[in-house]
Amino acid sequence: MVHDQKTLVDEVSGWLRVYDDGSVDRTWTGPPEVKFLSEPVPPHHHFVDGVATADIIINPVSGLSVRIYLPDKNPTDQDKLPVVLHFHGGGFCISRADSFMYYHMYTKLAKSARAIVVSVYLRLAPENRLPAACDDGYEALQWLSSLSRAESHETWLDQHADFNRVFLIGDSSGGNVVHEVAARAGHVDLSPMKLSGAIPIHPGFVRSERSKSEMEQPESPFLTLDMVDKFLKLALPVNCTKDHPITCPMGEAAPPLEELKLPPVLLCVAENDMIKDTEIEYYEGLKKARKEVELLINPGMGHSFYLNKIAVDLDPNTAAQTSGLIQGISEFIHKH
């Protein structure tokens, strides 16, 4: 008797369904009016609104690739532009470097910060559990280092990149990748490339025990308790809890923060984020470990508010807070 019916074994409402044969369906099944946020934006090598984009394969064997955002030259630009290596969010399980929600944010950041953004197509869980996404992020950093030594070549970066000023940035779970990649980079010589800063935005730092903000803050379109629990269960190595070093770098299971060699950190937090308490614990941990760290807080905002283009377009306050976030990140990049 042939069974071609597959059985649903796990679901994260709207976002993702996992079947007993190991297959994963990431078709958006939530409200259709927000589907455009996760739609892919094809690359355009010509400048559109001041930014050109290209997709580049950096490892022909694994197929690991990046999307590059190049801002059009300003008369006031330095000869070479800093590089911002970007890790997308999505709880390690959904979303891609070419999703519209990142395109509308990172084209703005490239223009505002006068920087080249290089966004990594991270492998997704549950097919590729952690540390896969962190391995991909670290490999992309190593690739930038090989470009700085002229061992590899990529036309836009060869011509326009200042490899003395490379920054890491990541949204939500991408912020976890920022910390992990920065920590790994502290153990190796990347020269002549220099890692100048790390910018986790609303990173998915949590503990297995619920925090006060998880219990009290309202759920938002981009973060619910169900999403936190299910995405991390699908993403973490089997039988690991949220106290794992990648999701709890300030916890007992992680390498002590004082022993890490980290670049200056700008931690971005949304005041109404459900996971802000544990993000602030990370900030306090870095300060206690005498690391150079700044905090940027957006009042009245929820998790990943700036990626929700509907709110950014319709709500003047969300628009103003998004501009403030981009400005704060741009200033951090300028001074390092």
C-alpha positions as CSV (number, residue, x, y, z in Angstrom):
1,M,0.0,0.0,0.0
2,V,1.5,3.3,-1.1
3,H,1.3,6.4,1.2
4,D,1.8,9.6,-0.7
5,Q,-0.1,11.6,2.0
6,K,2.4,13.4,4.2
7,T,1.5,14.2,7.7
8,L,2.0,17.7,9.3
9,V,4.2,17.3,12.3
10,D,4.8,21.0,13.2
11,E,3.5,24.4,12.3
12,V,4.3,28.0,13.0
13,S,1.1,29.8,12.2
14,G,1.2,31.5,8.8
15,W,4.9,31.1,8.4
16,L,5.9,27.4,8.1
17,R,4.8,23.8,8.1
18,V,7.0,20.8,8.7
19,Y,6.0,17.3,7.4
20,D,6.9,13.8,8.6
21,D,9.0,13.2,5.4
22,G,11.3,16.1,6.5
23,S,10.0,18.5,3.9
24,V,9.2,22.1,4.9
25,D,6.6,24.4,3.3
26,R,7.4,28.1,3.8
27,T,4.5,29.5,1.7
28,W,2.9,32.4,3.5
29,T,-0.6,31.4,4.7
30,G,-1.3,34.4,6.9
31,P,-3.2,37.6,5.8
32,P,-2.6,38.0,2.0
33,E,-2.1,41.8,2.3
34,V,1.3,41.3,4.0
35,K,2.6,38.5,1.7
36,F,4.6,41.1,-0.4
37,L,7.0,41.6,2.6
38,S,8.5,38.1,2.1
39,E,8.4,38.1,-1.7
40,P,11.9,38.0,-3.4
41,V,13.2,41.1,-5.1
42,P,15.3,40.2,-8.2
43,P,18.7,41.8,-8.4
44,H,19.2,44.9,-10.6
45,H,22.7,45.8,-11.7
46,H,21.6,49.3,-12.6
47,F,20.9,52.0,-10.0
48,V,17.3,52.2,-8.8
49,D,16.6,55.0,-6.3
50,G,20.4,55.3,-5.8
51,V,21.2,51.6,-5.2
52,A,22.3,48.7,-7.4
53,T,22.1,45.1,-6.3
54,A,23.8,41.8,-7.4
55,D,23.7,38.2,-6.2
56,I,27.1,36.5,-6.1
57,I,28.0,32.9,-5.3
58,I,31.0,32.9,-2.9
59,N,31.3,29.2,-2.5
60,P,30.7,27.2,-5.8
61,V,30.8,23.9,-4.0
62,S,28.1,24.6,-1.3
63,G,26.4,27.3,-3.3
64,L,26.7,29.9,-0.5
65,S,25.8,33.3,-1.9
66,V,25.4,36.9,-1.0
67,R,23.3,39.9,-2.2
68,I,25.3,43.1,-2.6
69,Y,23.8,46.6,-2.2
70,L,26.0,49.3,-3.8
71,P,25.0,52.9,-3.3
72,D,25.5,55.3,-6.2
73,K,28.5,57.6,-5.8
74,N,27.9,60.9,-3.9
75,P,30.3,63.8,-4.6
76,T,31.0,63.9,-0.8
77,D,31.9,60.1,-0.6
78,Q,35.3,58.9,0.5
79,D,37.1,57.1,-2.3
80,K,36.2,53.7,-0.7
81,L,33.1,52.8,1.3
82,P,32.7,50.7,4.5
83,V,31.2,47.2,4.2
84,V,28.3,46.1,6.3
85,L,27.9,42.3,6.3
86,H,24.2,41.6,7.0
87,F,22.5,38.5,8.4
88,H,18.8,38.3,7.9
89,G,16.3,37.4,10.6
90,G,13.4,34.9,10.6
91,G,14.1,32.8,13.7
92,F,16.7,30.8,11.8
93,C,13.8,29.1,10.0
94,I,12.3,31.5,7.4
95,S,13.1,34.4,5.2
96,R,15.9,35.1,2.7
97,A,18.4,37.8,1.9
98,D,16.3,38.9,-1.1
99,S,13.0,39.3,0.7
100,F,11.3,42.7,0.2
101,M,11.3,43.4,3.9
102,Y,15.1,43.5,3.9
103,Y,15.4,45.2,0.5
104,H,13.3,48.2,1.6
105,M,15.4,48.6,4.8
106,Y,18.9,47.9,3.6
107,T,18.7,50.0,0.4
108,K,17.9,52.9,2.8
109,L,20.8,51.9,5.1
110,A,23.3,51.7,2.2
111,K,22.4,55.2,1.1
112,S,22.3,56.7,4.6
113,A,25.4,55.1,6.0
114,R,27.3,55.5,2.6
115,A,28.2,51.8,2.9
116,I,28.1,48.7,0.8
117,V,25.8,46.1,2.3
118,V,26.6,42.4,1.7
119,S,23.7,40.2,2.8
120,V,24.2,36.5,3.3
121,Y,21.7,33.9,2.0
122,L,21.9,31.9,5.3
123,R,20.9,28.2,5.3
124,L,17.6,27.7,7.2
125,A,16.5,25.3,9.9
126,P,15.1,22.7,10.4
127,E,16.8,21.3,7.3
128,N,20.1,22.9,8.5
129,R,20.1,23.3,12.2
130,L,22.4,25.7,14.1
131,P,25.3,26.3,13.9
132,A,24.7,26.2,10.1
133,A,23.6,29.9,9.8
134,C,26.6,31.0,11.9
135,D,28.9,28.9,9.8
136,D,27.6,30.7,6.7
137,G,28.0,34.1,8.3
138,Y,31.5,33.3,9.3
139,E,32.4,32.0,5.9
140,A,31.1,35.2,4.3
141,L,33.4,37.2,6.6
142,Q,36.3,35.0,5.7
143,W,35.4,35.6,2.0
144,L,35.6,39.4,2.6
145,S,39.0,38.8,4.3
146,S,40.2,36.9,1.2
147,L,39.0,39.8,-1.0
148,S,41.1,42.2,1.2
149,R,44.2,40.1,0.4
150,A,43.3,39.9,-3.3
151,E,43.0,36.1,-3.1
152,S,39.4,36.3,-4.3
153,H,37.8,38.9,-6.5
154,E,34.4,40.6,-6.8
155,T,34.2,43.6,-9.1
156,W,32.1,46.0,-7.0
157,L,33.9,45.2,-3.8
158,D,37.3,45.3,-5.4
159,Q,36.6,48.8,-6.8
160,H,34.6,50.4,-3.9
161,A,35.1,48.6,-0.6
162,D,37.2,49.9,2.3
163,F,38.2,46.6,4.0
164,N,39.6,48.5,7.0
165,R,36.0,49.2,8.0
166,V,33.9,46.1,8.0
167,F,30.8,45.9,10.2
168,L,28.4,43.1,11.1
169,I,24.7,43.7,11.3
170,G,21.7,41.4,11.8
171,D,18.0,41.5,12.5
172,S,16.5,39.4,15.2
173,S,18.0,35.9,14.8
174,G,20.5,37.5,12.5
175,G,21.7,39.5,15.6
176,N,22.6,36.1,17.2
177,V,24.7,35.4,14.2
178,V,26.4,38.8,14.6
179,H,27.5,37.9,18.1
180,E,28.7,34.4,17.2
181,V,30.6,35.5,14.1
182,A,32.2,38.4,16.0
183,A,33.3,36.0,18.7
184,R,34.8,33.6,16.2
185,A,36.5,36.4,14.4
186,G,38.3,37.3,17.6
187,H,40.3,34.1,17.4
188,V,41.7,34.6,13.9
189,D,43.8,37.0,11.9
190,L,41.6,38.6,9.2
191,S,44.2,41.2,8.1
192,P,44.4,43.4,6.2
193,M,40.7,43.4,6.7
194,K,39.5,45.0,10.0
195,L,36.3,44.2,11.9
196,S,35.3,47.6,13.1
197,G,31.9,47.1,14.7
198,A,29.0,44.7,15.4
199,I,25.3,45.8,15.3
200,P,22.8,43.3,16.6
201,I,19.2,44.7,16.0
202,H,16.6,43.1,18.4
203,P,18.7,39.9,18.7
204,G,17.0,36.7,19.7
205,F,18.7,36.4,23.0
206,V,16.5,34.4,25.4
207,R,16.7,31.9,28.2
208,S,14.8,28.7,28.7
209,E,13.0,30.4,31.6
210,R,10.5,33.1,30.4
211,S,11.5,36.7,31.2
212,K,9.3,39.4,32.6
213,S,9.0,41.1,29.2
214,E,8.1,37.9,27.5
215,M,5.2,37.5,30.0
216,E,4.1,41.2,30.0
217,Q,4.8,42.8,26.6
218,P,2.2,42.4,23.8
219,E,2.8,40.0,21.0
220,S,3.6,41.7,17.7
221,P,3.2,40.7,14.0
222,F,6.9,39.8,13.9
223,L,7.1,38.0,17.3
224,T,4.8,35.9,19.3
225,L,5.7,33.4,22.1
226,D,4.7,30.6,19.8
227,M,7.2,31.8,17.2
228,V,10.0,32.1,19.8
229,D,9.4,28.6,21.1
230,K,8.8,26.8,17.9
231,F,11.4,28.4,15.7
232,L,14.1,27.9,18.3
233,K,13.0,24.3,18.9
234,L,13.4,23.7,15.1
235,A,16.7,25.6,14.9
236,L,18.7,24.6,17.9
237,P,20.6,21.3,17.9
238,V,18.3,18.4,18.9
239,N,17.7,18.2,22.6
240,C,19.3,21.7,23.3
241,T,17.4,24.3,25.3
242,K,17.3,28.1,24.7
243,D,20.2,28.3,27.2
244,H,22.4,27.2,24.2
245,P,25.3,29.7,23.7
246,I,23.9,30.9,20.3
247,T,20.6,31.9,21.8
248,C,21.9,32.9,25.3
249,P,25.5,34.3,24.8
250,M,25.2,35.9,28.3
251,G,24.3,32.6,30.0
252,E,26.3,30.1,31.9
253,A,26.7,27.7,29.0
254,A,28.3,30.3,26.8
255,P,32.0,31.3,26.8
256,P,32.5,34.1,29.4
257,L,32.0,37.5,27.7
258,E,35.2,38.9,29.3
259,E,37.2,36.3,27.5
260,L,35.9,37.3,24.0
261,K,37.7,39.7,21.7
262,L,34.8,41.7,20.3
263,P,34.7,44.9,18.2
264,P,32.7,47.9,19.4
265,V,29.0,46.9,19.7
266,L,25.8,48.9,19.0
267,L,22.9,47.0,20.5
268,C,19.5,48.1,19.1
269,V,16.5,47.4,21.3
270,A,12.8,48.1,20.8
271,E,11.1,49.3,24.0
272,N,8.1,47.1,23.6
273,D,9.9,44.0,22.4
274,M,8.9,40.8,24.2
275,I,12.5,39.7,24.5
276,K,14.0,43.1,25.5
277,D,14.8,41.9,29.1
278,T,17.2,39.3,27.9
279,E,18.7,41.7,25.3
280,I,19.4,44.2,28.1
281,E,21.0,41.3,30.1
282,Y,23.4,40.9,27.2
283,Y,24.1,44.6,27.2
284,E,24.8,44.6,31.0
285,G,26.9,41.5,30.5
286,L,29.1,43.2,27.9
287,K,29.4,46.3,30.1
288,K,30.5,44.2,33.1
289,A,33.0,42.4,30.9
290,R,34.4,45.9,30.0
291,K,33.5,45.7,26.3
292,E,32.8,48.8,24.3
293,V,29.0,48.8,23.9
294,E,26.3,51.4,23.1
295,L,22.6,51.0,23.4
296,L,20.1,52.5,21.0
297,I,16.4,52.2,22.2
298,N,13.4,52.9,20.0
299,P,10.6,54.0,22.4
300,G,7.1,52.5,22.0
301,M,8.2,50.1,19.2
302,G,7.9,46.3,18.9
303,H,10.2,43.6,17.6
304,S,11.6,44.3,14.0
305,F,9.1,47.2,13.7
306,Y,11.3,48.8,10.9
307,L,10.9,45.7,8.6
308,N,7.1,46.1,8.5
309,K,6.8,48.4,5.5
310,I,3.0,48.7,6.0
311,A,3.5,50.3,9.4
312,V,6.5,52.4,8.2
313,D,4.3,53.8,5.3
314,L,1.1,54.3,7.2
315,D,2.2,55.3,10.8
316,P,4.2,58.5,11.1
317,N,5.7,57.4,14.4
318,T,6.9,54.1,13.1
319,A,8.4,56.0,10.1
320,A,10.1,58.5,12.4
321,Q,11.5,55.7,14.7
322,T,12.8,53.8,11.6
323,S,14.6,57.0,10.4
324,G,16.0,57.4,13.9
325,L,17.3,53.8,13.9
326,I,18.9,54.2,10.5
327,Q,20.5,57.4,11.6
328,G,21.8,55.9,14.8
329,I,23.3,53.0,12.9
330,S,24.8,55.3,10.3
331,E,26.4,57.5,13.0
332,F,27.9,54.4,14.7
333,I,29.4,53.3,11.3
334,H,30.8,56.8,10.6
335,K,32.6,57.1,13.9
336,H,34.3,53.7,13.7
